[in-house]
Amino acid sequence: MTTPRDNLLRTLRRQGFETVPLDISMCPSQVEAFKKRFGHDDYLSWFKVPHRFAGVPMNPGYRDGRALYRRETLPEGASIDVFGVGHSAQPGCYH
């Protein structure tokens, strides 16, 4: 039997696995619910997630993200944030 770390690495290298590594993230309200139920907020350990997250702070790259889409006709009410990501209130749009 491999360690959880080795199992994750073998999975990432496409060398097969013994168990499927789990990935999970919870919104703040779910973390609170977990903490009330189990007395701690370390849900990654509780679910035996074999890795942890590492993030890099991002700084906005544009004052006006619309400048990235000059040739595009954007839907009414669409906006582009400072990271260049489009957002729309149209039904069926999730950004």
N, C-alpha and C positions, 0 to 999 in steps of 0.2 A: 504494500500500500504506500502510495506517495504522500508527501506532505501537502497541505493545502497550497503552499507556495509553488511547489513543483508541479502540482496538478494545474494551477493557473498558467504557469509558464508553458507547460506542454500544450495546453489549450490554445494559447496565443500563438504558439509556433506551429499549430495544426498537426501536432504529433499524437493526437488522441487524448482522452481524459478518462479518469475513473468516475468522477462526478462533475456535473455541469456547474461551473462557478456562478454564484449568484451575484447580481448587482442590484442595488436598491438605493433610493434616496427618498427622504420624506420631507414634506413641507413642514413649516414650524408648528402648525396645529397638530399634525400627526406625531411629531416628536414629543409634544406636550402630552398627548394621549398615551403614547408609549411610556413616557416617564411616570405618569400617574398609575399605569397598570403594573409596571415592572420595577419602579423605584430608581431608575437610572435612565440616562438618555443615550447610552452606547448601543444603539440598535445594530450597528455594523458588526460588532462582536457577537451580539445575541443571535443574529442571523448567520453568523460564521462567514461573513463576506471576506474573501481571501486577499483583498487589496484595500487601499485607502486612496482618497482623492487628493490630488495636488493641483493647485490652481495658480495661474499667473495673473496678477492684476492687469486689467486692460485700461488704457487711456483712450478717450474718444479721439478719433482721427479726423473728424470733419465737423465743421460748424453747421453746415447745411448739407445734410445727406442727399437732398434732392439733386444736387449737382452731379451725383454719380449716375443719375438716370435721366439725363437731358433728352435722350432720344425716345424715351418710353412715355406712353400715355398711361398715367396712373389712375386708378379708380377714384371717384369722388370721395373725399374724406381720408384718403391714404396719407400716411406720413412716413418719413424716413428719419430714423433716429441718428444720433451723432456717431454711431458705429456703422452706419450704412445699411441697417436692417429695416426693411419695409414693414409697416403695420397697417392693417385695414380693419374697419368695423363691419365690412361686408359679411353677410352670412356665409359660413363655410370657410372663412379665412381665419387662420390661427396665428398669424404674425402681425 
